[in-house]
């Protein structure tokens, strides 16, 4: 994009035809719709060949990963109707709690039926059994796949 096509306003680099370029968000964990974000000119994405991270909100022409400076591939504009992943406050807190539980000897769980995930505390019988069966010492990250029969979310009837 030519320099004369860029307009600076506040902290959002304005897109020539889309202005602040508002985009909807969705929580990747609970699938609830979130607030709009202002993309402005930074409406591209790419996948890093080194760390496999998806970089969202890139300016056109960006080729380096924000996390490791690796090369980005599949770089292109984000479709106008795409919802951008952004954790809601409740899920962000849940993820932080799960990470703390795993650091304290718990195990990560994921349900193959409802696709939710979380963590069991280190004292939970599933944590103890999983660590024993896999030989994974605490506090190394360790996980188990559950089904609807033993998933805490499925057992309580879903997210709500």
C-alpha positions, 0 to 999 in steps of 0.5 A: 500500500502506498504511503499516501493511502495511509491515514493516521488517527489516534492509535489505529492506522486507518484503512483507506476504504474501511476506516477503522475497519471494525471486526467482530470477535468470538471466544474460541473456548465458549464460542460467545460473541465478544466486542468489536475490535478496530483493525484499521490497516492491520487486517492481514494474518499469517502462520509462522513456519517456525513456531506455528503461531497464527499472527492476526492483525498484521499490516499488509506486507508483514513477513516476520512472526511477532513471537519468534521472527520466523517466516510467515506463510499463507499471509493474506487479508482476513475475510471481512465476515470472519470473527476474530478469536479473543478469549472472553474474561471468564474463559481467560480467567479459567485458562489462567486457573487451569495453568496454575493447577497444572503447575501445581501437579494437575492435568489438562483435560479435553473432551472429544465430544464437546471440545471443551478443556480445563484442568483437574487439580493435583489431588483429583483421582484422574490427575493421580491416575493419569500421571501414574499411567503416563509416567509424567512427573509433576509439574510437567504438563500432562493431559487426558482426553475425556468423553461425555461420560466423564467430562465435567462440562457434559455432565453439568449439561453444557456451558450455561 
